[in-house]
Amino acid sequence: MKFYNKACLISPDTIFVRERRAGIFLKKQDISSSLIELNILKELAPSRADIHILLGRCYSMNGEKNLALQSFTVARALDPLVS
């Protein structure tokens, strides 16, 4: 994680690094940090359905069902094959 943090400081708009950080936070059950990263990713790459799916999962885990449904709906609109 130390290297991802440093890479994020050097280049904050790098999608790959932010994806990895969000995944690490999610594995650690740190939903709030994961949501921060995923919302940044959503701004950097709004057309990526996988980011919206992860956002939906985080919102669902956080008990925010309306936001989860909204994220899943956006993901489905971006990629109809998403499940």
Beta strands, then each sheet from edge to edge (+ up, - down):
end
